[in-house]
Amino acid sequence: MKFIDTVRKYRCNNTPENAILKAMDECIENGILKEVLIQYRWEVAAMSWTEFDEEEYEKAITEDAHDRGVAEGIERGIEQGLIAGRTELLIEQVHDGDITIESAAKRLGLSEEEFKKLIK
């Protein structure tokens, strides 16, 4: 856990590869996993690179899904707003006597009864 925390500390200003190597050096100096890191340095580095690449990939996928969700939500909101605005306009036109209920309902793809419920 201390090794991973040390890697994360160095990740801010380094590539993942350099962060891992610097973290390994610091941990060896401080006696954290010293024997393992000395004996299996390149295996640990390779395994760590793979692990961090997977974390970055998962993070990118999550962010992409979030961005798509937000965009879809905005799109649905705009669509609903346009429908609501069109409905309101048709209701006003019916109240003003410019069009009939039948015509307004047809323009919205509703039955006359459904449109009458909207007016109330």
Solvent accessible surface area in square Angstrom, and as a share of the most:
residue,aa,sasa,rsa
1,M,168,0.75
2,K,135,0.57
3,F,15,0.06
4,I,51,0.26
5,D,74,0.38
6,T,14,0.08
7,V,0,0.00
8,R,119,0.43
9,K,114,0.48
10,Y,55,0.21
11,R,58,0.21
12,C,110,0.66
13,N,138,0.71
14,N,38,0.19
15,T,71,0.41
16,P,39,0.24
17,E,75,0.34
18,N,70,0.36
19,A,0,0.00
20,I,0,0.00
21,L,46,0.23
22,K,92,0.39
23,A,0,0.00
24,M,0,0.00
25,D,66,0.34
26,E,41,0.18
27,C,0,0.00
28,I,35,0.18
29,E,145,0.65
30,N,94,0.48
31,G,48,0.47
32,I,45,0.23
33,L,89,0.44
34,K,86,0.37
35,E,129,0.58
36,V,69,0.40
37,L,1,0.00
38,I,101,0.51
39,Q,125,0.56
40,Y,102,0.39
41,R,55,0.20
42,W,156,0.55
43,E,108,0.48
44,V,18,0.11
45,A,0,0.00
46,A,51,0.40
47,M,133,0.59
48,S,9,0.06
49,W,66,0.23
50,T,77,0.45
51,E,83,0.37
52,F,1,0.00
53,D,80,0.41
54,E,90,0.40
55,E,60,0.27
56,E,73,0.33
57,Y,143,0.54
58,E,110,0.49
59,K,116,0.49
60,A,54,0.42
61,I,87,0.44
62,T,91,0.53
63,E,90,0.40
64,D,66,0.34
65,A,46,0.36
66,H,118,0.53
67,D,88,0.46
68,R,132,0.48
69,G,38,0.36
70,V,70,0.40
71,A,57,0.44
72,E,93,0.42
73,G,32,0.31
74,I,104,0.53
75,E,119,0.53
76,R,143,0.52
77,G,38,0.37
78,I,104,0.53
79,E,98,0.44
80,Q,121,0.54
81,G,44,0.42
82,L,125,0.62
83,I,98,0.50
84,A,63,0.48
85,G,41,0.40
86,R,122,0.45
87,T,19,0.11
88,E,93,0.42
89,L,98,0.49
90,L,6,0.03
91,I,21,0.11
92,E,87,0.39
93,Q,47,0.21
94,V,25,0.14
95,H,124,0.56
96,D,105,0.55
97,G,61,0.58
98,D,101,0.52
99,I,31,0.16
100,T,87,0.50
101,I,51,0.26
102,E,108,0.48
103,S,33,0.21
104,A,0,0.00
105,A,1,0.01
106,K,163,0.69
107,R,117,0.43
108,L,38,0.19
109,G,67,0.64
110,L,58,0.29
111,S,56,0.36
112,E,75,0.34
113,E,111,0.50
114,E,84,0.38
115,F,0,0.00
116,K,78,0.33
117,K,149,0.63
118,L,85,0.43
119,I,48,0.24
120,K,201,0.85
